[in-house]
Amino acid sequence: MTRAVRALAAMLVAGCAARHAPHQVSPAVSRLSTRLDSVFASPDFARAAWGVVVRSLQTGQVLYSRNAERLFMPASSQKILTGALALARLGPAFRWVTPVLAAGARHGDTLSGDLVVAGRGDPTISQHAAGGDDPLAPLRPWADSLRARGIRVIDGAVVGDGSWFPDPPLGQGWMWDDLADSYSAPVGALEFNEGFAVLEAAPGARAGDSLRLRLLPAGAPLRVASTATTAPADTAVNTLGATRALASDSVALWGRLSAGHAPVRFEISVGDPAGYFAAALTQVLREAGIVVTFRPRGHPPAADTLFTWRSLRLDSTLKLLEKPSQNQIAEALLRTVGGVVKGTASLDSGRSALRETLRGWGVGDDAWVYADASGLSRYNYVAPEAIASVLAGIAHDSAFAAFYDALPVAGVDGTLELRLRGTAAQGNVRAKTGAIANVRTMSGYVTTRDGERLLFVLMANHFTAPGRTATLAQDLVADLLANFSRSGER
C-alpha cells in the first residue's frame, strides 16, 4: 500500500460508522464490508453519493453493495457499455472498410474529376493508431495506392463524404467551454486524427519576439491569430493559452513563453471532420508528387471504386479506446453498431442495439440513460448494478479476452498507469476510469489473494472535496479487494 493510500485509509477509518453487514455472510466478507463502509462514510463525502457493487465472477455472490440500484453519472465508465456492446454485436475481428472513389473519367495518368472518400465510421485513421512522430503517416499508404494505379493528376479536388453518420457531430450535453479541446472534437463518419490538430508554439530568440508557430499537420484547416510573445530567458515563464472560437476555424493564442523554453503543444479540435480529412489527404498526395488542381467539377451520377481501406481489427481498436479513454472512438463505435446491426448509423439505432444487448444481460431499461457513447455528457446516468451486469455478461462472452485486454492495467498503462503502484493491485486490477467535474468512477476486475476474480463498480457523484480525494478512496478500495482472502472458507 502506497504512503498516500495508507494516509487516506487512516483518515477514513477514524471516526467512521460502519453499516451493519448483511446477515449470513462469512467473517471475512463481514470484515470487508466494514472496511468498505469506513471508506465511504468519510466526512469528505458527507454530501456525496457513492454507488458500489463488488461481486464474485466465479460464484455470483455479492460481497458488497451500496446504492447499487440508483442512477449515477458514469463519466468515462460509460465506455464499458460501449466497448462491450461493440464486441458483442460486431465481434473482435470486425474492421471498418472505407471506399475511395473516382468521380470522373480516367485519361492516362489523370483523373478528370474528384477523388471521393466515402466515410464509414473508421476512427483509427490517426497518428494514435499508426504510432510514430508523423501525423500524416496513416494516409501515406493511400498515396501509394493511387500511384500504384497510375494516377498522377487529380483534375478536381479531394472530397470527403461523411454523410453515413446522420446525427450532429457533437454529443448531447457536451460543454461549450470544452469544444476547442481534442477530447471534445466533433465526430464524423469520415474522420482524421481523432478530429484534432496540434498547434506547436516555440519562443523567439529574444524577449519581446513573437513566437514561432506551426500546425501539425501543416494543412489542418485552422487559422491561428497570436498575441503571444517571448519572455526573458531567466524568467521561467509559461502562461500560454489557446482556444478555438465556437463554430469557427479561428484559433487564438495568447500569453508569454521564456526564451529557451521547450516548444509547447496544444491539441485543438477541428470543426469539420470530413473537410479536415480531405485537407490532410490532399497534403499527403501533393507530398507524394500527385497533383491536385482543385478545378470545380460537377459530380457524375456514379463513381468507380479505386480501392478500399481496411481498418485495424476491433480488438486492437478497443485498446485505443479504453486505455487512454478516447471519446471519438467510442462515439464512432455506437454509430457503427447502429449502421451494421440496424441499417442506420445513428445514435438512436445504436441505442436500440444497446437496449437489446443490455436486456440480454439482465439490465432493465430504467437502469440507464445513454446520451452519448463516451461519457463526456452529464446527461448520462447508469446504475452501478447495470455496469456490474455488463461486466459479468461480457465476461461470459467469447469476446471477453479482447474486452479484458483493452482495459487499463493498474500501475502499468492507460489511465491507471500512475495509480496503485507498489500495492497488491498493481498489474492485477483492470478497470475503466471516469472523471468529469464532481464525478469519479472506476469499474472493472480484480483478483484476490485466493485467486478469485471479482468485478467491482465504484461511482462517486456530487462530492465537493478535491477529485483526488475520491480517486484515492477508489484506490484504497481496489487495494483492499486485491488483498481480500476468504481465510479458509473453502
C-alpha positions as CSV (number, residue, x, y, z in Angstrom):
1,M,0.0,0.0,0.0
2,T,1.5,3.4,-1.0
3,R,2.0,6.1,1.6
4,A,-0.8,8.2,0.1
5,V,-3.2,5.3,0.2
6,R,-2.2,4.4,3.8
7,A,-2.7,8.1,4.9
8,L,-6.1,8.2,3.3
9,A,-7.0,4.8,5.0
10,A,-6.1,6.2,8.4
11,M,-8.1,9.3,7.8
12,L,-11.2,7.5,6.6
13,V,-11.2,4.8,9.3
14,A,-11.0,7.3,12.1
15,G,-14.5,8.1,13.5
16,C,-16.4,6.4,10.6
17,A,-19.5,4.5,11.5
18,A,-20.0,1.2,9.6
19,R,-23.3,-0.1,8.3
20,H,-24.5,-3.4,9.6
21,A,-23.1,-6.3,7.5
22,P,-25.6,-8.4,5.7
23,H,-26.9,-11.5,7.5
24,Q,-25.5,-14.9,6.9
25,V,-22.1,-13.9,5.5
26,S,-18.7,-15.2,6.4
27,P,-16.5,-13.3,8.9
28,A,-14.1,-12.4,6.0
29,V,-16.9,-10.8,3.9
30,S,-18.3,-9.1,7.0
31,R,-14.8,-7.6,7.8
32,L,-14.5,-6.5,4.1
33,S,-18.0,-4.8,4.3
34,T,-17.0,-3.0,7.5
35,R,-13.8,-1.7,6.0
36,L,-15.5,-0.6,2.8
37,D,-18.2,1.2,4.8
38,S,-15.5,3.2,6.6
39,V,-14.1,4.4,3.3
40,F,-17.5,5.7,2.0
41,A,-18.5,7.2,5.4
42,S,-15.6,9.6,5.4
43,P,-16.6,13.2,6.3
44,D,-15.1,14.2,3.0
45,F,-18.1,12.5,1.3
46,A,-20.8,13.6,3.8
47,R,-22.8,15.3,1.0
48,A,-21.6,13.0,-1.8
49,A,-23.3,9.8,-3.2
50,W,-21.4,6.5,-3.6
51,G,-22.7,3.7,-5.8
52,V,-20.8,0.4,-5.3
53,V,-21.0,-3.2,-6.3
54,V,-18.5,-5.9,-5.5
55,R,-19.4,-9.4,-6.9
56,S,-17.6,-12.7,-7.4
57,L,-17.4,-13.6,-11.0
58,Q,-16.9,-17.3,-10.1
59,T,-19.9,-17.7,-7.8
60,G,-22.1,-14.6,-8.5
61,Q,-22.1,-13.8,-4.7
62,V,-22.4,-10.1,-4.0
63,L,-19.8,-9.3,-1.4
64,Y,-20.8,-5.6,-1.0
65,S,-23.5,-3.3,-2.4
66,R,-24.2,0.4,-1.8
67,N,-26.9,2.3,-3.7
68,A,-26.5,-0.2,-6.4
69,E,-29.9,0.4,-7.9
70,R,-29.7,4.2,-8.0
71,L,-28.6,6.2,-11.1
72,F,-25.2,7.9,-11.2
73,M,-23.3,9.9,-13.8
74,P,-20.7,7.4,-15.1
75,A,-18.2,9.7,-16.9
76,S,-15.9,7.5,-19.0
77,S,-17.1,4.3,-17.3
78,Q,-19.8,4.7,-20.0
79,K,-17.2,3.2,-22.3
80,I,-17.6,-0.1,-20.6
81,L,-21.1,-0.3,-22.0
82,T,-20.0,1.0,-25.4
83,G,-17.0,-1.4,-25.7
84,A,-18.9,-4.4,-24.5
85,L,-21.8,-3.6,-27.0
86,A,-19.4,-3.3,-29.9
87,L,-17.6,-6.6,-29.1
88,A,-20.9,-8.5,-28.5
89,R,-22.6,-7.2,-31.7
90,L,-19.7,-6.7,-34.2
91,G,-17.1,-9.3,-32.9
92,P,-13.4,-8.9,-32.3
93,A,-12.5,-9.4,-35.9
94,F,-14.7,-6.6,-37.2
95,R,-13.0,-4.0,-39.5
96,W,-14.2,-0.7,-41.0
97,V,-14.0,-0.6,-44.8
98,T,-13.6,2.9,-46.4
99,P,-14.1,3.1,-50.2
100,V,-12.0,5.6,-52.2
101,L,-13.9,6.5,-55.4
102,A,-13.1,8.1,-58.7
103,A,-15.9,10.5,-59.5
104,G,-14.9,11.1,-63.1
105,A,-13.2,9.5,-66.1
106,R,-9.6,8.3,-66.3
107,H,-7.4,9.8,-69.1
108,G,-3.9,8.2,-68.9
109,D,-2.4,9.2,-65.5
110,T,-5.1,11.8,-64.9
111,L,-8.4,11.5,-63.1
112,S,-10.7,14.1,-64.7
113,G,-12.9,14.6,-61.6
114,D,-12.9,14.4,-57.9
115,L,-11.4,11.8,-55.6
116,V,-14.1,11.0,-53.2
117,V,-13.6,9.2,-49.8
118,A,-16.8,7.8,-48.5
119,G,-16.6,7.6,-44.7
120,R,-17.9,4.5,-43.0
121,G,-17.1,5.5,-39.4
122,D,-13.4,4.3,-39.2
123,P,-12.0,6.1,-36.1
124,T,-8.5,4.6,-36.5
125,I,-7.1,6.7,-39.3
126,S,-4.9,8.6,-36.9
127,Q,-1.4,9.1,-35.6
128,H,-2.5,7.5,-32.3
129,A,-3.2,4.2,-34.2
130,A,-0.3,4.4,-36.6
131,G,2.3,5.4,-34.0
132,G,5.4,7.5,-34.6
133,D,6.0,11.2,-35.0
134,D,4.4,11.8,-38.4
135,P,0.8,12.9,-38.1
136,L,0.2,12.0,-41.8
137,A,1.6,8.5,-41.6
138,P,-1.8,6.8,-41.7
139,L,-2.6,8.4,-45.0
140,R,0.7,7.9,-46.8
141,P,-0.3,4.3,-48.0
142,W,-3.3,5.9,-49.7
143,A,-1.0,7.9,-51.9
144,D,1.0,4.8,-52.6
145,S,-2.2,3.0,-53.7
146,L,-3.1,5.8,-56.1
147,R,0.4,5.8,-57.6
148,A,0.3,2.1,-58.0
149,R,-2.9,2.5,-60.0
150,G,-1.1,5.0,-62.3
151,I,-2.8,8.2,-61.1
152,R,-0.5,11.2,-61.1
153,V,-3.0,14.1,-61.5
154,I,-6.4,14.7,-59.9
155,D,-8.0,17.3,-62.1
156,G,-10.5,18.2,-59.4
157,A,-10.5,18.0,-55.7
158,V,-10.3,15.6,-52.8
159,V,-13.8,15.3,-51.4
160,G,-14.7,13.9,-48.0
161,D,-18.2,12.3,-47.7
162,G,-19.2,12.0,-44.0
163,S,-23.0,11.5,-44.6
164,W,-23.1,8.0,-43.3
165,F,-23.5,9.5,-39.8
166,P,-26.7,11.5,-40.0
167,D,-26.6,13.0,-36.5
168,P,-24.9,16.3,-35.4
169,P,-21.2,15.9,-34.9
170,L,-21.3,17.0,-31.2
171,G,-22.7,14.9,-28.4
172,Q,-25.8,15.8,-26.4
173,G,-24.8,17.8,-23.3
174,W,-21.2,18.4,-24.3
175,M,-20.0,21.5,-22.5
176,W,-19.5,24.6,-24.8
177,D,-16.2,25.5,-23.0
178,D,-14.7,22.1,-23.8
179,L,-15.3,22.2,-27.5
180,A,-11.9,23.5,-28.5
181,D,-10.2,20.6,-26.8
182,S,-9.2,17.4,-28.5
183,Y,-11.4,15.2,-26.2
184,S,-14.5,17.2,-27.4
185,A,-13.6,17.0,-31.1
186,P,-16.6,16.6,-33.5
187,V,-17.4,13.1,-34.6
188,G,-17.7,12.2,-38.2
189,A,-18.2,9.1,-40.4
190,L,-15.0,10.4,-42.1
191,E,-12.5,11.5,-39.5
192,F,-8.8,12.0,-39.4
193,N,-6.5,12.0,-36.4
194,E,-9.4,11.7,-33.9
195,G,-10.6,15.1,-35.0
196,F,-7.8,17.3,-33.7
197,A,-4.6,19.0,-34.9
198,V,-1.6,20.1,-32.9
199,L,-0.6,23.8,-32.5
200,E,3.1,24.0,-31.6
201,A,4.5,27.3,-30.1
202,A,8.2,27.9,-29.7
203,P,9.8,31.0,-28.1
204,G,11.7,33.5,-30.2
205,A,15.4,34.2,-29.7
206,R,14.9,37.4,-27.6
207,A,12.5,38.9,-25.2
208,G,9.6,40.6,-27.0
209,D,9.9,38.4,-30.1
210,S,6.8,36.7,-31.5
211,L,6.5,33.0,-31.0
212,R,7.3,30.6,-33.8
213,L,4.2,28.6,-34.7
214,R,3.4,25.6,-36.7
215,L,0.4,23.3,-37.2
216,L,0.7,19.5,-37.3
217,P,-0.3,18.5,-39.9
218,A,0.6,21.7,-41.8
219,G,-2.6,21.5,-43.9
220,A,-5.0,21.4,-41.0
221,P,-7.9,23.8,-41.7
222,L,-7.3,26.2,-38.8
223,R,-6.4,29.9,-38.8
224,V,-4.2,31.0,-36.0
225,A,-4.0,34.5,-34.6
226,S,-1.3,35.0,-31.9
227,T,-0.6,37.8,-29.5
228,A,1.9,35.6,-27.6
229,T,5.4,36.9,-27.0
230,T,8.7,35.7,-25.8
231,A,9.7,36.5,-22.2
232,P,13.4,36.8,-21.0
233,A,15.2,33.6,-20.7
234,D,15.8,33.9,-16.9
235,T,12.1,34.3,-16.0
236,A,10.9,30.6,-16.5
237,V,7.5,31.9,-17.7
238,N,4.9,29.8,-19.5
239,T,1.5,31.5,-19.4
240,L,0.4,30.3,-22.9
241,G,-3.3,29.6,-23.6
242,A,-5.1,28.7,-26.8
243,T,-8.7,28.2,-27.8
244,R,-10.8,27.8,-31.0
245,A,-13.8,30.1,-31.4
246,L,-17.1,28.3,-31.4
247,A,-18.3,27.2,-34.9
248,S,-15.2,28.7,-36.4
249,D,-11.7,27.7,-37.7
250,S,-10.1,30.6,-35.9
251,V,-7.6,29.8,-33.1
252,A,-6.4,32.4,-30.7
253,L,-3.0,32.0,-28.9
254,W,-2.0,34.3,-26.0
255,G,0.5,34.7,-23.2
256,R,4.2,34.6,-22.8
257,L,6.9,31.9,-23.1
258,S,10.5,32.3,-21.9
259,A,13.3,32.2,-24.4
260,G,15.0,28.8,-24.4
261,H,11.8,27.1,-23.2
262,A,10.9,23.8,-25.0
263,P,8.1,24.2,-27.5
264,V,4.6,24.0,-26.1
265,R,1.8,22.0,-27.8
266,F,-1.9,22.4,-27.8
267,E,-4.3,19.8,-29.2
268,I,-7.1,21.8,-30.9
269,S,-10.3,20.3,-32.3
270,V,-11.2,20.8,-35.9
271,G,-14.8,21.8,-36.6
272,D,-15.3,20.0,-39.9
273,P,-14.3,16.3,-39.7
274,A,-14.7,15.5,-43.4
275,G,-13.1,18.7,-44.5
276,Y,-10.1,18.0,-42.3
277,F,-9.8,14.5,-43.7
278,A,-9.8,15.9,-47.3
279,A,-7.2,18.6,-46.4
280,A,-4.9,16.0,-44.8
281,L,-5.2,13.6,-47.7
282,T,-4.6,16.5,-50.2
283,Q,-1.4,17.4,-48.4
284,V,-0.2,13.7,-48.5
285,L,-1.0,13.4,-52.2
286,R,0.9,16.6,-53.0
287,E,3.9,15.5,-51.0
288,A,3.9,12.2,-52.9
289,G,4.0,14.1,-56.2
290,I,0.3,13.7,-57.1
291,V,-1.1,17.0,-58.5
292,V,-4.5,18.2,-57.2
293,T,-5.8,21.1,-59.3
294,F,-8.9,21.9,-57.2
295,R,-10.8,22.6,-60.5
296,P,-14.5,22.7,-59.8
297,R,-16.3,19.6,-61.0
298,G,-19.9,18.6,-61.2
299,H,-20.2,15.1,-59.6
300,P,-21.2,12.4,-62.1
301,P,-24.2,10.2,-61.1
302,A,-21.9,7.2,-60.4
303,A,-18.3,6.7,-59.2
304,D,-15.9,3.8,-59.6
305,T,-14.1,2.3,-56.6
306,L,-10.3,2.7,-56.9
307,F,-9.5,0.9,-53.7
308,T,-10.8,0.3,-50.2
309,W,-9.1,0.9,-46.9
310,R,-9.5,-1.7,-44.2
311,S,-9.0,-0.6,-40.6
312,L,-7.4,-2.3,-37.6
313,R,-9.5,-5.1,-36.1
314,L,-11.9,-4.1,-33.4
315,D,-10.0,-6.0,-30.7
316,S,-7.0,-3.8,-31.5
317,T,-9.1,-0.6,-31.8
318,L,-10.6,-1.3,-28.3
319,K,-7.2,-0.8,-26.7
320,L,-7.1,2.6,-28.4
321,L,-10.5,3.3,-26.9
322,E,-10.3,2.0,-23.3
323,K,-6.7,2.5,-22.2
324,P,-6.4,6.3,-22.9
325,S,-10.2,6.8,-22.7
326,Q,-10.6,8.1,-26.3
327,N,-14.0,9.8,-26.8
328,Q,-14.3,9.9,-30.5
329,I,-13.6,6.2,-31.0
330,A,-16.5,5.5,-28.5
331,E,-18.9,7.7,-30.4
332,A,-17.9,6.2,-33.8
333,L,-18.4,2.7,-32.3
334,L,-22.0,3.3,-31.2
335,R,-23.0,4.8,-34.6
336,T,-21.2,1.9,-36.4
337,V,-23.1,-0.6,-34.4
338,G,-26.3,1.2,-35.4
339,G,-25.3,1.1,-39.0
340,V,-24.3,-2.6,-39.1
341,V,-27.0,-4.0,-36.9
342,K,-29.9,-1.7,-37.6
343,G,-29.1,-0.3,-41.1
344,T,-28.8,3.3,-40.0
345,A,-25.6,4.7,-38.4
346,S,-27.4,6.9,-36.0
347,L,-27.4,7.4,-32.2
348,D,-31.0,6.1,-32.0
349,S,-30.1,2.9,-33.9
350,G,-27.0,2.4,-31.7
351,R,-29.1,2.9,-28.6
352,S,-31.7,0.4,-29.9
353,A,-28.9,-2.2,-30.3
354,L,-27.6,-1.4,-26.8
355,R,-31.1,-1.8,-25.3
356,E,-31.3,-5.3,-26.8
357,T,-27.9,-6.3,-25.6
358,L,-28.4,-5.0,-22.1
359,R,-31.7,-6.8,-21.8
360,G,-29.9,-10.0,-22.7
361,W,-27.5,-9.3,-19.8
362,G,-30.4,-8.7,-17.4
363,V,-30.3,-4.9,-17.3
364,G,-33.7,-3.2,-17.2
365,D,-34.5,-0.2,-19.4
366,D,-34.9,2.0,-16.4
367,A,-31.3,1.3,-15.2
368,W,-29.6,3.6,-17.7
369,V,-29.9,6.8,-19.6
370,Y,-27.5,6.9,-22.5
371,A,-26.9,10.3,-24.0
372,D,-23.6,9.7,-25.6
373,A,-21.2,6.8,-26.0
374,S,-18.1,8.3,-24.4
375,G,-19.4,9.5,-21.0
376,L,-18.4,13.1,-21.7
377,S,-22.1,14.2,-21.4
378,R,-23.6,15.0,-18.0
379,Y,-26.9,13.7,-19.3
380,N,-25.7,10.1,-18.9
381,Y,-27.0,8.1,-15.9
382,V,-26.4,4.4,-15.1
383,A,-27.0,2.2,-12.1
384,P,-23.9,0.5,-10.6
385,E,-25.8,-2.8,-10.8
386,A,-26.2,-2.2,-14.5
387,I,-22.5,-1.8,-15.0
388,A,-21.9,-4.9,-12.9
389,S,-24.3,-6.9,-15.1
390,V,-22.4,-5.7,-18.2
391,L,-19.0,-6.7,-16.7
392,A,-20.5,-10.1,-15.8
393,G,-22.2,-10.5,-19.1
394,I,-19.2,-9.8,-21.3
395,A,-17.1,-12.0,-19.0
396,H,-19.2,-14.9,-20.3
397,D,-19.0,-13.9,-23.9
398,S,-16.5,-15.4,-26.3
399,A,-15.1,-11.9,-26.9
400,F,-14.1,-11.4,-23.2
401,A,-10.4,-11.7,-23.8
402,A,-10.5,-8.7,-26.1
403,F,-12.5,-6.7,-23.6
404,Y,-10.3,-7.6,-20.7
405,D,-7.0,-6.9,-22.6
406,A,-8.3,-3.5,-23.6
407,L,-8.8,-2.2,-20.0
408,P,-6.1,-0.1,-18.3
409,V,-3.9,-2.1,-16.0
410,A,-3.2,-0.6,-12.6
411,G,0.3,0.8,-12.3
412,V,1.1,-0.2,-15.9
413,D,-0.7,1.6,-18.6
414,G,-3.6,3.8,-19.7
415,T,-5.4,6.0,-17.3
416,L,-4.2,3.7,-14.4
417,E,-0.5,3.9,-15.3
418,L,0.4,6.1,-12.3
419,R,-2.1,4.7,-9.9
420,L,-1.8,1.9,-7.3
421,R,1.9,1.4,-7.8
422,G,3.5,-0.6,-5.0
423,T,0.2,-2.2,-4.0
424,A,-1.3,-5.7,-4.4
425,A,-3.5,-4.1,-7.2
426,Q,-0.5,-3.2,-9.4
427,G,-0.6,-5.4,-12.5
428,N,-3.7,-7.0,-11.1
429,V,-6.6,-4.6,-11.4
430,R,-8.0,-3.9,-14.8
431,A,-10.6,-1.2,-14.8
432,K,-12.1,1.7,-16.7
433,T,-11.9,5.1,-15.0
434,G,-14.0,8.1,-15.4
435,A,-13.6,11.8,-14.4
436,I,-15.7,14.8,-15.1
437,A,-16.4,17.7,-12.6
438,N,-17.6,16.2,-9.2
439,V,-17.6,12.7,-10.7
440,R,-15.0,9.9,-10.3
441,T,-15.7,6.3,-11.3
442,M,-13.7,3.1,-11.6
443,S,-15.1,-0.2,-12.7
444,G,-13.5,-3.5,-13.7
445,Y,-11.9,-6.6,-12.3
446,V,-9.5,-7.7,-9.6
447,T,-8.1,-11.0,-8.5
448,T,-7.9,-11.6,-4.7
449,R,-5.2,-13.2,-2.7
450,D,-7.1,-16.5,-3.1
451,G,-7.1,-16.3,-6.9
452,E,-10.8,-15.4,-7.0
453,R,-11.7,-12.9,-9.7
454,L,-14.1,-10.2,-8.6
455,L,-15.9,-7.5,-10.5
456,F,-16.3,-4.1,-8.9
457,V,-18.1,-0.8,-9.7
458,L,-17.1,2.3,-7.8
459,M,-19.1,5.5,-8.6
460,A,-18.7,8.8,-6.7
461,N,-21.0,11.7,-7.6
462,H,-21.7,15.1,-6.1
463,F,-18.6,15.4,-3.9
464,T,-17.2,18.8,-3.0
465,A,-13.8,17.5,-1.9
466,P,-10.9,17.6,-4.4
467,G,-11.2,15.0,-7.1
468,R,-8.0,13.4,-5.9
469,T,-9.7,12.5,-2.6
470,A,-12.3,10.4,-4.4
471,T,-9.6,8.9,-6.6
472,L,-7.6,7.9,-3.5
473,A,-10.6,6.4,-1.9
474,Q,-11.2,4.2,-5.0
475,D,-7.5,3.2,-5.0
476,L,-7.9,2.2,-1.4
477,V,-10.9,0.0,-2.2
478,A,-9.1,-1.6,-5.1
479,D,-6.1,-2.4,-2.8
480,L,-8.5,-3.9,-0.2
481,L,-10.1,-6.1,-2.8
482,A,-6.7,-7.2,-4.1
483,N,-5.7,-8.2,-0.6
484,F,-9.1,-9.9,0.3
485,S,-9.0,-13.5,1.3
486,R,-11.8,-15.8,2.4
487,S,-9.5,-17.2,5.0
488,G,-10.2,-20.8,4.8
489,E,-13.9,-20.6,3.8
490,R,-13.5,-23.1,1.1
